[in-house]
Amino acid sequence: MSAAPTGAGEAPTLGSLTGGQLRRLGAVAGLTAADAETYAGVLADSLGPVAERPLSLPPPNRTFLSDDHTPVEFSLSFQPDAAPALRVLLEPGCGADSLAREGQAGLEAVRAMARRWNFSTAALDGLRDLFLPSSPHGPLALWIALELEPGGVPKVKVYLNPAARGAKRSAQTVREALDRLGHRRAFASLPAGSGYPFLALDLGDWEEPRAKVYVRHENLTAGQAGRLSRMTPGPAPAAVEGFFRTVAGIGPDTTGLGRRPGLSCHAFTDTASARPSGFTLHIPVRDYARHDGEALARASRVLRDHGMDDSALVRALGALTDRRPEDGVGLIAYLALAHQRGRPPRVTAYLSSEAYAVRPPAPEAVREPVTVG
């Protein structure tokens, strides 16, 4: 089965497919048709020329953003008694012939958004030498995430690569970036991990703009996951462990994530405090489920456990594709449990466009558990 059709008689392009998915997801999230149309236009503009690239051609590059190299990922963020918030993550400049040019295209896309929606890029500009050097390294240059608000003006985030000046300098880059942003004691509060895949910045109209540091955790166990938060006060370890076990399908605490690692995210808003005000645990459910039917069942259980309606997630999968969940794995890429000071927990499902390929279902023994001594 393939992605949902773009329209009768149309030759599908990257822009027509992802724009159609966004419009249908907008209806699931309660956006008006006019707002969804506006955001579909923003998505196409941000992708640039590759939006018109026929899907009969291979992906414009081997982007790290998704398993099938689609430079677009959607997500729905759920909270109790409210419609889910729709987000889209994209890689502007994904057709560029070098990482440096890709970063420049991303920077230009952010600045175009800043002019359109009248926000400052000063925080990003102050980090250019750290994350957008002349000869960058790593799997990405700059990604943009848009939280699609009613009214046609989104909240904007940028994702940057701490390994841009070399993987061995990633920790140094994160520390320096936090220092420049005013969070001079923040780095020391981060948990241990095996790397720093992203640093993200909120730009524009946010109540409390965040600097978010992502930490990679190889062979993560439920018990370890429960101890990753550095918030004060933070989530109860048992609640985090329960989320981990449900999503990963892993029971004993001696068994860890032996395939793709887990990620923790630590959000800093208060420069006077060394502690983060937010914590999120991301589990790559696609690597620990046989197919998306299994991933959907786990997501539904997590949503119901947190007092959230899972029916919107079921409709969202139908908005993305006409294939059965059991016919592939990866449509639900990650599930995340987010805590932010002063707010109820949120559950986020990260959803793949699958513009170029559907990953086949996994065999029975998908977990390849790692026993931690």
C-alpha positions in Angstrom: 0.0 0.0 0.0 1.2 3.5 -0.7 0.8 7.0 0.7 -2.6 8.6 0.3 -3.1 9.9 -3.3 -2.5 13.5 -4.1 -5.4 13.9 -6.5 -6.8 12.4 -9.6 -4.6 12.8 -12.6 -1.7 14.5 -10.8 1.9 13.4 -11.1 2.9 13.1 -7.4 5.7 15.3 -6.3 7.4 15.7 -2.9 5.5 18.9 -2.3 2.1 17.6 -3.4 2.3 14.5 -1.3 3.5 16.2 1.9 1.2 19.2 1.4 -1.7 16.9 1.1 -0.7 15.0 4.2 -0.4 18.3 6.1 -3.9 19.4 5.0 -5.5 16.2 6.1 -3.5 16.2 9.4 -4.7 19.8 9.9 -8.3 18.6 9.9 -7.4 15.9 12.5 -5.8 18.6 14.7 -8.8 21.0 14.3 -7.1 23.6 12.1 -9.3 25.4 9.6 -8.9 24.6 5.9 -7.6 28.1 5.4 -4.9 27.7 8.0 -3.9 24.2 6.7 -3.7 25.6 3.2 -1.4 28.4 4.5 0.9 26.0 6.2 1.0 23.7 3.2 2.3 26.7 1.2 4.9 27.4 3.9 6.1 23.8 3.7 6.4 23.9 -0.1 8.2 27.3 0.1 10.6 26.0 2.7 11.5 22.9 0.8 12.4 25.0 -2.2 12.9 23.5 -5.6 12.7 19.9 -4.3 9.0 20.4 -3.6 8.4 20.0 -7.3 10.6 16.9 -7.6 8.6 13.9 -8.8 8.4 11.0 -6.4 9.4 8.7 -9.2 12.9 10.1 -8.6 15.0 9.0 -5.6 15.1 11.2 -2.5 17.1 14.5 -3.1 19.6 13.4 -0.5 20.1 10.7 2.2 18.7 12.9 5.0 19.0 11.7 8.6 15.5 13.1 9.2 13.6 9.9 8.3 14.4 6.3 7.5 13.3 6.6 3.9 15.0 10.0 3.5 11.9 12.1 3.2 12.9 15.6 4.4 9.6 16.0 6.2 8.3 14.5 9.5 5.0 15.2 11.2 4.1 14.9 14.9 1.0 15.2 17.0 1.4 16.4 20.6 -1.4 15.3 22.9 -2.6 16.7 26.3 -5.7 16.0 28.3 -9.0 17.7 27.2 -7.6 19.4 24.1 -7.1 18.8 20.4 -3.6 17.6 19.6 -1.1 20.1 18.4 0.2 19.4 14.9 3.9 20.0 14.1 6.0 19.6 11.0 9.8 19.1 11.0 11.6 19.8 7.7 15.0 20.0 6.2 15.3 23.2 4.0 18.1 23.0 1.5 17.8 19.2 1.3 18.6 19.3 -2.4 21.9 21.2 -1.9 25.1 19.6 -3.1 27.0 20.1 0.2 26.3 20.3 3.9 27.6 23.9 4.0 25.1 25.0 1.2 22.4 23.1 3.0 23.1 25.0 6.2 23.0 28.3 4.3 19.7 27.4 2.7 18.3 26.6 6.1 19.5 29.9 7.5 17.9 31.7 4.6 14.6 29.9 5.2 14.6 30.8 8.9 15.3 34.5 8.1 12.5 34.5 5.5 10.1 33.2 8.2 11.4 35.8 10.6 10.6 38.6 8.1 7.2 37.1 7.4 6.2 36.6 11.1 8.3 39.4 12.6 10.5 37.6 15.0 14.2 37.8 15.9 16.9 35.4 14.9 19.5 36.9 17.3 19.8 33.7 19.4 20.6 31.7 16.3 22.9 34.3 14.8 25.0 34.3 17.9 25.7 30.6 17.4 26.5 30.5 13.7 30.2 29.9 14.1 29.5 26.9 16.3 26.8 25.1 14.2 27.2 26.5 10.7 31.0 26.6 10.1 32.4 26.9 6.5 33.3 23.1 6.4 30.7 21.4 8.6 30.7 17.7 9.7 27.9 15.4 10.7 24.5 14.2 9.5 22.6 17.5 9.3 23.1 21.2 9.1 19.8 22.9 10.2 16.3 21.6 10.5 13.2 23.8 11.1 10.1 22.7 13.2 6.8 24.5 13.0 4.1 24.1 15.6 1.0 24.9 13.5 -1.1 27.2 15.5 -4.6 28.4 14.6 -4.5 31.7 12.7 -1.7 30.8 10.2 1.3 32.0 12.4 3.3 29.0 13.7 5.7 28.7 16.5 9.2 28.1 15.1 12.1 26.0 16.4 15.5 25.3 14.8 17.5 22.1 15.3 21.3 22.3 15.1 24.1 19.8 14.9 26.6 19.8 17.8 29.0 17.7 15.7 29.2 20.4 13.1 32.9 21.1 14.1 33.6 17.4 14.6 32.1 14.7 16.7 34.8 15.0 19.3 34.0 18.6 19.9 30.2 18.0 20.4 30.3 18.4 24.2 32.4 21.5 23.9 30.0 23.0 21.3 27.0 22.3 23.5 28.6 23.8 26.6 29.7 27.0 24.6 26.3 27.4 23.1 24.5 27.2 26.5 27.0 29.7 27.9 26.3 32.2 25.1 22.6 31.8 25.6 23.0 32.7 29.3 22.7 29.1 30.7 26.2 29.1 32.1 25.6 26.3 34.7 23.3 24.2 32.5 25.8 21.8 30.9 26.9 20.3 34.3 23.3 19.3 35.1 22.9 17.1 32.0 22.9 13.3 32.5 25.6 11.1 31.1 25.1 9.7 27.6 26.9 8.6 24.4 26.5 11.9 22.5 24.6 15.0 21.8 22.6 14.6 18.5 20.8 18.0 18.6 20.5 21.4 20.2 17.2 23.1 19.5 16.2 26.8 19.9 12.7 28.3 20.2 12.5 31.4 18.0 9.6 33.9 17.9 6.4 34.0 20.0 7.0 31.5 22.8 5.9 32.2 26.4 9.2 30.8 27.7 11.7 30.3 24.8 13.7 27.2 25.4 17.2 26.0 24.6 16.9 22.2 24.4 19.8 19.7 24.6 19.3 16.1 23.3 21.3 13.3 24.8 21.7 9.9 23.3 21.5 6.8 25.5 22.8 3.4 24.2 21.3 0.2 25.7 18.9 2.3 27.8 16.9 0.4 30.5 13.7 1.3 32.1 15.4 2.0 35.5 18.0 4.2 33.8 15.3 6.1 31.9 13.5 6.8 35.2 16.6 8.5 36.5 17.3 10.8 33.5 15.3 13.8 34.5 17.1 16.7 36.0 14.0 18.8 36.7 13.2 20.0 40.2 10.6 18.8 40.9 10.5 16.3 38.1 8.4 13.4 37.0 8.2 10.3 39.3 10.7 7.7 38.1 8.0 5.0 38.2 5.9 7.0 35.7 8.9 7.3 33.2 9.8 3.7 33.6 6.2 2.7 32.9 6.1 4.7 29.7 9.4 3.1 28.7 8.2 -0.4 29.3 4.9 0.1 27.5 6.4 1.8 24.4 9.5 -0.4 24.0 7.8 -3.6 24.9 10.6 -4.5 27.3 10.1 -5.9 30.7 13.0 -6.7 33.0 15.2 -3.8 34.1 18.3 -5.7 33.0 17.1 -5.5 29.3 17.9 -2.3 27.4 17.4 -0.8 23.9 19.8 -2.8 21.9 18.9 -1.4 18.5 18.4 2.4 18.0 19.2 4.3 21.3 16.8 6.3 23.4 17.0 10.1 23.6 16.5 12.4 26.5 15.8 16.1 26.0 16.4 18.8 28.6 14.8 22.2 28.1 16.4 25.3 29.7 14.3 28.5 30.2 15.6 30.1 33.3 19.2 31.5 33.1 19.3 31.9 36.9 18.9 28.2 37.4 21.3 25.3 36.6 18.4 23.0 36.3 16.2 22.4 33.2 12.5 23.3 33.4 11.6 20.5 31.0 12.4 16.8 30.3 11.3 14.5 27.5 12.0 10.9 26.9 12.0 9.7 23.3 11.7 6.0 22.4 12.2 4.9 18.8 9.2 2.6 18.9 9.7 1.5 15.2 12.7 -0.5 16.2 11.0 -2.4 19.0 7.7 -3.3 17.3 6.9 -5.8 14.6 4.6 -3.4 12.7 2.7 -0.2 13.1 -0.4 -2.0 14.4 1.7 -3.0 17.4 3.2 0.5 17.7 -0.3 2.0 17.5 -1.6 -0.3 20.3 1.2 0.8 22.5 0.7 4.5 21.7 -3.1 4.1 22.4 -2.4 2.6 25.8 0.0 5.4 26.7 -2.5 8.0 25.7 -5.3 6.5 27.6 -3.1 6.0 30.7 -2.5 9.8 30.6 -6.2 10.7 30.1 -5.9 11.5 26.4 -8.1 10.5 23.5 -6.3 8.1 21.1 -8.8 8.4 18.3 -7.0 11.4 16.8 -3.9 9.3 16.3 -5.8 6.6 14.5 -7.3 9.2 12.2 -3.8 10.7 11.7 -2.4 7.5 10.3 -5.3 7.4 7.8 -4.5 10.9 6.8 -0.9 9.9 6.0 -1.4 6.7 4.1 -4.0 4.2 2.9 -1.9 1.2 3.9 -2.8 -1.0 6.8 -0.7 -0.4 9.9 0.2 -4.1 9.9 1.8 -3.8 6.4 4.8 -1.9 7.6 6.7 -0.4 10.5 8.0 3.1 10.9 4.8 5.2 10.3 5.0 5.9 14.0 8.7 6.6 14.4 9.1 7.8 18.0 6.8 8.1 21.0 7.8 10.7 23.6 6.6 11.6 27.1 7.3 15.3 27.8 7.2 17.2 31.1 7.4 21.0 31.4 7.3 22.9 34.6 3.8 24.1 35.5 2.1 22.1 32.7 0.5 18.6 32.5 2.5 15.9 30.8 2.3 15.6 27.0 2.6 12.6 24.8 4.0 13.1 21.3 3.8 10.7 18.4 6.3 11.4 15.6 4.8 10.3 12.2 6.7 9.5 9.0 5.6 10.7 5.6 6.8 7.6 3.8 7.1 9.5 0.6 9.8 7.1 -0.8 9.5 3.8 0.9 7.6 1.7 3.4 9.8 -0.3 5.8 8.5 -3.9 5.8 7.2 -5.5 9.0 9.9 -6.9 11.3 10.2 -10.6 12.1 9.1 -11.9 15.5 12.5 -11.4 17.2 12.8 -7.6 16.7 14.2 -6.6 20.1 17.6 -8.2 20.2 17.7 -7.4 23.9 20.9 -6.3 25.5 21.4 -7.6 29.0 23.1 -5.0 31.2 25.5 -6.4 33.8 
